[in-house]
Amino acid sequence: MQFSIILLHLAGAVMLLLWAVRMVRTGVERACGPALRDALRQARKARIRSAGAGTVLAVLLQSSTAVAMLAAGFAASGMISVSAGLAILLGADLGSALVVQVLSFDLSWLVPALILVGGAMALKFEARGIKQGGRILMGVAFVLLSLHMIGEATAPMRQSALLPLVISYLHADYFTAFAAAALFTWLIHSSVAAILLFVTLAAQSVLPVEVGLFFILGANCGGALIAVWLTRGEAVEARRVPLGNLIFRGAAALAALFVLQVVTFPTHSFGATEGRQLVNLHLAFNLALVVCCLPFTGTMEKLVTLLIADRPAAKEGRDLMLRRSSALDRTVMRTPGLALASATRELLRMGEVVEVMLRPVMDFFDAGTTDQIRKAQKLDDDVNRAHTEIKLYIAEVNRGSMTAAEAQRGIELTDFAINLERAGDIVAKNLLVLTRELRDKNLRFSRAGWSELAGFHNRVMANMQLALNVLVSSDLVSARQLVVEKERMRKLERLSHDRHLKRLQSGMTQSIDTSDIHLEAVRALKEINSLMASVAYPLLTQSGDLLESRLARGGEAADSIAPALA
């Protein structure tokens, strides 16, 4: 009974640790997403600079896996080379080790203050940056709290009669200890959480440093395996980056594991306590990896290119997936409710194709190739085809017997199909044409101009996801948020326009050269956002949240959401 309670407390503490690490990561991603992407974009040309960027990003995100996914995505789009991605990942693993260093100190006295300040920021302020800052502070507080809980949960283990037998077995079978730690790290998908758990166990004298060192090496290997697993279905270039990092890290960890069997390692020189020794050894291992492996990222790129060869079928896989058979089911056309549900599913697929076209636009502005741009433009044929099929399908359903509500829903779906088709045209015939023009003229946006465009693009992508959610769920809260976001986009476009004119007045060469492209891109993104927001209007009109006219009636002021229709 006592042992089961200990395991329950330990499992709860570990789950809190995992959730807290994720909470910090998502807070940073939401607050600084475009800035993080821009940091990687700027650092891709030099190995040392790439490694430094990876280190900083991993510290901010508290996750080398998150950085690995960003780097893999950039490699897939052609924005960075595989060798640059490997340099970023080597730095990210070092940054992850630095995070463990900081969190391993006894900072429990900070927990109440972090929860108080973070909670106030998250609950009392509406500004996105402040709310996410509060989320980050509370995430850090929960990490520290979970470590304290792990320490309390494992304290009784020191008196366990079973523990010495387990430790003795793992000390003798070092490879089992290594493999168990690697598997555990992969299962929880967080090397930071795994290392912190092992360090806490060592600090409680539950885990001897000799066995803990096997665990640390296994966790390093398992941490590299996470990104390989998560990118297994991605493009060839995206899979090569984490595979190269796994080879670097796995080979080094196994080599160190076998060396430890023939050499007595002076662990005592790495700290006064066993917990501190493991933390410092983890940092030393990752620092040595950066120093030893960074010069060979080019060689590793050649190796992983041989291991994962280019396959045309793989490159076209995403396009083929998007061109799957239509969701329009003609067997249910006599049942309007089911037919409209089929039309909704096909509209969702149509929206996903538009999303695939729009997502890489900023990457294409930075380093898009003619072939990549052409493939994205070609997806507009799928959008146009879906638009025509949906209109004809709903028109045919309308010829049957329908209720007034079903007829109105059919009109709404047709209108949104028209808007999605228009959005696809804007991407294919405007934004993607602008990316090619920027590349052909060998121009670059100014740093401020790029930051504005990246922020616009990031917001539109988020709103597109929100619009597709409203299409399927008819969620009133999300619909309100969409219309509010439309008004915010209008204000941001005005602000961007004014800032751009100031840059032109200052004589900034990059802004002058890219002025037309910048302004057209901002207008295109704003128009796409407005088209996405249209899915919310019927829902808000029915609920009374949206007035038919902006003019006040009967002395009552128009609803605060109504100006978003402008």
C-alpha positions in Angstrom: 0.0 0.0 0.0 2.8 2.4 0.9 4.6 1.7 -2.3 1.5 2.3 -4.4 1.0 5.7 -2.7 4.6 6.6 -3.5 4.2 5.7 -7.1 0.9 7.7 -7.3 2.6 10.8 -5.9 5.6 10.4 -8.1 3.4 9.9 -11.2 1.4 13.0 -10.4 4.6 15.1 -9.9 6.1 13.9 -13.2 2.8 14.7 -15.0 2.9 18.2 -13.5 6.5 18.6 -14.6 5.6 17.6 -18.2 2.6 19.9 -18.3 4.6 22.8 -16.9 7.4 22.4 -19.4 4.9 22.4 -22.2 3.1 25.4 -20.7 6.3 27.5 -20.8 7.1 26.4 -24.4 3.6 27.2 -25.7 3.7 30.6 -23.9 6.9 31.5 -25.6 5.8 30.3 -29.0 2.6 32.3 -28.9 4.2 35.4 -27.6 7.3 35.3 -29.8 6.5 32.9 -32.7 7.5 35.2 -35.6 10.6 36.5 -33.7 11.8 32.9 -33.1 11.4 32.0 -36.8 13.2 35.2 -37.8 16.1 34.4 -35.4 16.6 31.0 -37.2 16.3 32.7 -40.6 19.0 35.2 -39.7 21.4 32.6 -38.2 21.4 30.0 -41.0 24.5 31.1 -42.8 27.3 30.4 -40.2 27.7 27.3 -38.1 28.7 29.0 -34.9 25.9 31.6 -35.3 23.4 28.8 -36.0 24.5 26.9 -32.9 24.2 30.1 -30.9 20.7 30.7 -32.2 19.7 27.1 -31.4 21.0 27.5 -27.8 19.1 30.7 -27.2 15.8 29.3 -28.7 16.1 26.1 -26.6 16.5 28.2 -23.4 13.5 30.3 -24.3 11.3 27.3 -25.3 12.7 24.9 -22.6 12.7 22.3 -25.3 15.3 21.2 -27.8 12.6 19.1 -29.6 10.6 22.3 -30.3 13.7 23.9 -31.9 14.3 20.6 -33.9 10.8 20.8 -35.3 11.3 24.4 -36.3 14.7 23.6 -38.0 13.2 20.6 -39.8 10.4 22.7 -41.1 12.8 25.3 -42.4 14.9 22.5 -44.0 11.8 21.1 -45.7 11.0 24.6 -47.2 14.6 25.0 -48.4 15.2 28.0 -46.2 18.1 26.4 -44.4 20.5 23.6 -45.4 20.7 20.3 -43.5 24.1 21.2 -42.2 22.8 24.5 -40.8 19.9 22.6 -39.2 22.3 20.2 -37.6 24.3 23.1 -36.2 21.0 24.6 -34.8 20.2 21.3 -33.1 23.6 20.9 -31.6 23.2 24.3 -30.0 19.6 23.5 -29.0 20.7 20.5 -27.0 23.3 22.7 -25.2 20.5 25.2 -24.5 18.4 22.4 -23.1 21.3 21.5 -20.8 21.5 25.1 -19.6 17.8 25.1 -18.7 18.4 22.0 -16.6 21.3 23.8 -14.9 19.0 26.7 -13.9 16.0 24.6 -12.8 18.1 22.2 -10.7 18.9 25.0 -8.2 16.6 25.3 -5.2 14.4 28.1 -6.3 11.3 26.9 -4.4 11.1 30.3 -2.6 10.2 31.8 -6.0 7.1 29.7 -6.5 4.6 31.9 -4.6 5.8 35.1 -6.3 5.8 33.5 -9.8 2.3 32.2 -9.4 1.0 35.5 -8.0 2.6 37.7 -10.7 2.0 35.2 -13.5 -1.6 34.6 -12.5 -2.3 38.4 -12.3 -0.7 38.9 -15.8 -2.7 36.1 -17.3 -6.1 36.9 -15.7 -6.1 40.7 -15.4 -4.7 41.8 -18.8 -6.0 41.4 -22.3 -2.8 42.2 -24.2 -1.6 39.0 -25.8 2.1 39.5 -24.9 1.3 40.1 -21.2 -1.1 37.2 -21.0 1.5 34.8 -22.5 4.2 36.3 -20.2 2.0 35.3 -17.3 1.6 31.9 -18.7 5.4 31.5 -18.9 5.9 32.6 -15.3 3.3 30.2 -14.0 4.8 27.4 -16.1 8.2 28.0 -14.5 6.6 28.1 -11.0 4.9 24.7 -11.7 8.2 23.2 -12.9 9.8 24.2 -9.6 6.8 23.0 -7.6 6.8 19.6 -9.5 10.5 19.1 -8.7 9.7 19.7 -5.0 6.9 17.2 -5.2 9.2 14.6 -6.8 11.7 15.1 -4.0 9.0 14.5 -1.4 7.5 11.5 -3.2 10.9 9.7 -3.5 12.2 10.4 0.0 10.7 7.2 1.4 12.4 5.2 -1.3 15.7 5.6 0.6 14.4 3.1 3.2 13.2 0.6 0.6 14.6 -2.9 0.7 14.0 -3.4 -3.0 15.9 -0.3 -4.1 19.4 -1.5 -3.5 18.7 -4.7 -5.5 17.4 -2.6 -8.5 20.3 -0.2 -8.3 22.8 -3.1 -8.1 21.3 -4.8 -11.2 21.4 -1.5 -13.2 24.9 -0.8 -12.1 26.0 -4.2 -13.5 23.8 -4.0 -16.6 24.7 -0.6 -17.8 23.2 -1.0 -21.3 19.7 -1.8 -19.7 20.0 1.4 -17.7 20.9 3.3 -20.8 18.1 1.8 -22.9 15.5 2.3 -20.1 16.4 6.0 -19.8 16.3 6.5 -23.5 12.9 4.8 -23.8 11.5 6.7 -20.8 12.7 10.0 -22.4 11.1 9.2 -25.7 7.8 8.1 -24.1 7.4 11.4 -22.1 8.7 13.5 -25.1 10.8 15.8 -23.0 14.5 15.4 -22.3 14.4 18.4 -19.9 11.7 16.7 -17.7 13.6 13.3 -17.8 16.9 14.8 -16.8 15.3 16.9 -14.0 13.7 13.7 -12.7 17.0 11.8 -12.7 18.8 14.7 -11.0 16.1 15.0 -8.3 16.3 11.3 -7.6 20.1 11.6 -7.3 19.7 14.6 -5.0 17.5 12.5 -2.8 20.2 9.7 -2.6 17.8 7.4 -4.4 19.9 7.2 -7.6 23.7 6.7 -7.3 25.7 8.9 -9.6 27.3 6.0 -11.4 23.9 4.7 -12.5 22.6 8.2 -12.9 25.3 8.8 -15.5 24.0 5.9 -17.5 20.6 7.4 -17.3 21.9 10.8 -18.4 23.5 9.3 -21.5 20.4 7.3 -22.3 18.2 10.5 -21.9 20.4 12.3 -24.4 20.0 9.6 -26.9 16.2 9.3 -26.3 15.8 13.1 -26.5 17.3 13.0 -30.0 15.0 10.2 -31.0 11.9 12.3 -30.2 12.3 14.6 -33.2 13.1 11.6 -35.5 9.8 10.1 -34.5 7.8 13.3 -34.9 9.2 14.0 -38.4 8.8 10.4 -39.7 6.0 11.4 -42.1 7.5 14.8 -43.2 9.5 15.7 -46.3 12.9 14.1 -47.0 14.8 17.3 -46.0 12.9 17.6 -42.7 13.7 14.0 -41.7 17.4 14.4 -42.5 18.1 17.0 -39.8 16.9 15.1 -36.7 18.4 11.9 -38.1 21.8 13.5 -38.3 21.5 14.8 -34.8 20.5 11.4 -33.5 23.6 9.8 -35.2 25.8 12.5 -33.6 24.2 12.2 -30.2 23.6 8.4 -30.2 27.2 7.6 -31.3 28.7 9.9 -28.7 26.4 8.6 -25.9 27.2 4.9 -26.7 30.9 5.7 -27.0 30.9 7.4 -23.5 28.9 4.5 -22.1 31.5 1.9 -23.2 34.4 4.2 -22.1 32.9 4.3 -18.6 33.2 0.5 -18.3 37.0 0.6 -18.7 37.9 4.0 -17.2 37.1 5.2 -13.7 35.5 8.6 -14.2 36.2 11.3 -11.6 32.6 12.3 -11.0 33.4 13.9 -7.7 35.3 16.7 -9.5 32.0 17.9 -11.2 30.2 18.9 -8.0 29.8 18.5 -4.3 26.5 16.6 -4.4 25.4 13.7 -6.6 22.6 15.8 -8.1 25.0 18.6 -9.0 27.4 16.2 -10.5 24.8 14.8 -12.9 23.7 18.3 -13.9 27.3 19.4 -14.7 28.1 16.1 -16.5 25.0 16.6 -18.7 26.2 20.1 -19.5 29.8 18.9 -20.2 28.5 16.2 -22.5 26.5 18.6 -24.6 29.2 21.2 -24.7 31.7 18.6 -25.9 29.2 17.6 -28.6 29.0 21.1 -29.9 32.8 21.5 -30.0 33.5 18.1 -31.6 30.6 17.7 -34.0 30.1 21.3 -35.3 33.0 21.1 -37.8 31.5 17.9 -39.2 27.9 19.0 -40.0 28.7 19.1 -43.7 30.0 15.5 -43.6 26.9 14.4 -41.7 24.7 16.1 -44.3 26.3 13.9 -47.0 25.8 10.8 -44.8 22.1 11.4 -44.1 21.5 12.2 -47.8 22.7 8.7 -48.6 20.6 7.2 -45.8 17.4 9.1 -46.8 17.6 9.5 -50.6 15.4 11.9 -52.6 12.2 10.2 -53.7 9.9 12.0 -56.0 6.9 10.1 -54.6 7.7 11.4 -51.2 8.0 15.0 -52.4 4.6 14.8 -54.0 3.0 12.9 -51.1 1.4 16.0 -49.5 -0.1 17.1 -52.8 -1.5 13.7 -53.5 -3.0 13.6 -50.0 -4.7 16.9 -50.6 -6.1 15.6 -53.9 -7.9 12.7 -52.3 -11.4 11.8 -53.4 -14.1 14.3 -52.8 -16.1 14.3 -49.5 -19.3 15.1 -51.5 -21.5 12.1 -51.1 -24.1 11.9 -53.8 -25.9 9.0 -52.2 -27.3 11.2 -49.4 -28.5 14.1 -51.6 -32.2 13.3 -50.8 -31.4 13.9 -47.2 -30.4 17.6 -47.0 -29.0 17.4 -43.5 -26.5 14.7 -44.5 -25.7 16.3 -47.8 -24.9 19.7 -46.2 -22.7 17.8 -43.7 -20.8 16.3 -46.7 -20.5 19.8 -48.2 -19.1 21.1 -44.9 -16.4 18.3 -44.9 -15.4 19.2 -48.5 -15.3 22.9 -47.5 -12.9 22.0 -44.7 -10.7 20.1 -47.1 -10.8 23.1 -49.4 -9.7 25.4 -46.6 -6.9 23.0 -45.7 -5.6 23.2 -49.3 -5.6 27.1 -49.1 -3.8 26.8 -45.8 -1.1 24.6 -47.3 -0.7 27.2 -50.1 -0.4 30.2 -47.7 1.7 28.7 -44.9 5.1 28.7 -46.7 4.7 32.2 -48.2 7.1 33.9 -45.8 9.7 31.1 -46.4 9.3 31.7 -50.1 9.9 35.4 -49.6 13.1 34.5 -47.9 14.5 31.6 -50.0 11.8 30.1 -52.2 12.8 28.3 -55.4 10.8 28.5 -58.7 9.8 24.9 -58.4 8.5 25.3 -54.8 6.5 28.4 -55.8 5.1 26.6 -58.9 3.9 23.6 -56.8 2.2 25.9 -54.4 0.5 27.8 -57.2 -0.7 24.5 -58.8 -2.7 23.7 -55.7 -5.0 26.5 -56.7 -6.4 24.1 -59.4 -7.6 21.9 -56.5 -9.2 24.9 -54.8 -11.0 26.0 -58.0 -12.2 22.4 -58.7 -13.6 22.0 -55.1 -15.3 25.4 -55.4 -17.1 24.4 -58.5 -18.1 21.0 -57.2 -19.4 22.4 -53.9 -21.6 25.0 -55.7 -23.1 22.5 -58.1 -23.6 19.9 -55.3 -25.5 22.4 -53.0 -27.5 23.7 -56.0 -28.6 20.2 -56.8 -29.5 19.6 -53.1 -31.6 22.8 -53.1 -33.8 21.4 -55.9 -35.2 18.9 -53.4 -37.3 19.4 -50.3 -35.5 21.5 -47.7 -36.4 23.4 -44.6 -35.8 27.2 -44.4 -32.9 26.6 -42.0 -31.3 24.0 -44.4 -31.7 26.3 -47.4 -30.0 29.2 -45.5 -27.2 26.9 -44.4 -26.7 25.9 -48.1 -26.4 29.6 -49.0 -23.9 30.2 -46.2 -21.7 27.2 -47.3 -21.8 28.4 -50.9 -20.8 31.9 -49.9 -17.8 30.5 -47.9 -16.8 28.3 -50.8 -16.7 31.4 -53.0 -14.6 33.2 -50.4 -12.2 30.3 -50.1 -11.8 30.3 -53.8 -11.0 34.0 -53.8 -8.5 33.5 -51.0 -6.8 30.8 -53.1 -6.6 33.2 -56.0 -5.0 35.9 -53.8 -2.3 33.4 -52.7 -1.6 32.0 -56.1 -2.0 35.1 -58.3 -0.8 37.7 -55.9 1.3 36.6 -52.9 3.2 33.8 -54.7 3.8 36.1 -57.7 5.3 38.6 -55.3 7.6 36.0 -53.8 8.9 35.2 -57.2 9.3 38.9 -58.0 11.3 39.5 -54.9 13.6 36.5 -55.7 14.0 37.5 -59.4 15.0 41.0 -58.5 17.3 39.8 -55.7 15.7 42.1 -53.2 15.4 41.8 -49.4 12.9 43.4 -47.0 14.2 45.6 -44.3 14.4 44.0 -40.8 11.4 46.1 -39.7 9.4 45.3 -42.9 10.1 41.6 -42.5 9.0 41.6 -38.9 5.7 43.3 -39.8 5.0 40.9 -42.7 5.9 37.9 -40.5 3.5 39.1 -37.8 0.7 39.6 -40.3 1.2 36.2 -41.8 1.3 34.5 -38.4 -1.9 36.2 -37.3 -3.7 35.3 -40.6 -2.6 31.6 -40.2 -4.0 31.5 -36.7 -7.3 33.2 -37.8 -7.6 30.7 -40.7 -7.5 27.8 -38.2 -10.1 29.7 -36.1 -12.3 30.1 -39.2 -12.2 26.4 -40.1 -13.1 25.6 -36.5 -16.1 27.9 -36.7 -17.2 26.3 -40.0 -17.3 22.9 -38.3 -18.3 23.7 -34.7 -20.4 26.9 -35.1 -18.8 28.0 -31.8 -20.1 31.5 -30.9 -17.1 32.5 -28.9 -14.7 31.7 -31.7 -17.0 33.5 -34.2 -16.8 36.7 -32.0 -13.1 36.4 -31.8 -12.8 36.2 -35.6 -14.7 39.4 -36.1 -12.7 41.2 -33.4 -9.5 39.9 -35.2 -10.7 41.4 -38.4 -10.9 44.8 -36.8 -7.5 44.4 -35.3 -6.1 43.4 -38.7 -7.5 46.6 -40.2 -5.8 48.7 -37.5 -2.5 46.8 -37.9 -2.6 47.4 -41.7 -3.0 51.1 -41.1 -0.1 51.1 -38.6 2.1 49.1 -40.9 1.3 51.5 -43.7 2.3 54.5 -41.6 5.5 52.9 -40.4 6.4 51.9 -44.0 6.0 55.5 -45.1 8.3 56.7 -42.3 10.9 54.2 -43.5 10.6 55.6 -47.0 11.0 59.1 -45.7 14.1 58.2 -43.9 15.6 56.9 -47.2 16.0 53.3 -46.1 17.2 51.6 -49.3 15.7 48.2 -48.7 12.3 49.7 -47.9 12.4 51.8 -51.1 13.3 48.8 -53.3 10.6 46.6 -51.8 7.9 49.2 -51.2 5.3 48.0 -53.8 5.8 44.3 -52.8 5.5 45.1 -49.1 2.3 47.1 -49.4 0.7 44.6 -51.8 1.6 41.7 -49.5 0.0 43.4 -46.5 -3.1 44.2 -48.4 -3.4 40.6 -49.7 -3.0 39.2 -46.2 -5.6 41.6 -44.8 -8.1 40.6 -47.6 -7.5 36.9 -47.0 -8.2 37.5 -43.3 -11.4 39.3 -44.1 -12.5 36.4 -46.3 -11.9 34.0 -43.5 -13.8 36.1 -41.0 -16.9 36.0 -43.2 -17.7 32.5 -41.9 -18.6 34.1 -38.6 -21.2 36.6 -39.8 -24.2 34.3 -40.3 -23.7 32.8 -36.8 -23.3 36.2 -35.1 -26.3 37.6 -37.0 -28.5 34.8 -35.8 -27.3 35.3 -32.2 -28.0 39.0 -32.3 -24.3 39.9 -31.8 -24.0 41.5 -35.2 -26.3 44.3 -36.4 -27.5 44.5 -39.9 -26.6 48.2 -40.0 -23.9 50.2 -38.3 -26.4 53.0 -37.6 -27.9 53.1 -34.1 -31.6 52.3 -33.9 -34.0 53.6 -31.3 -31.3 55.6 -29.7 -29.2 52.5 -28.9 -25.6 52.4 -29.9 -24.5 49.7 -32.4 -22.9 46.6 -31.0 -19.2 47.0 -30.4 -18.5 44.2 -32.9 -20.4 45.9 -35.8 -17.5 48.3 -36.8 -15.6 45.2 -37.8 -17.9 44.9 -40.9 -16.2 48.1 -42.3 
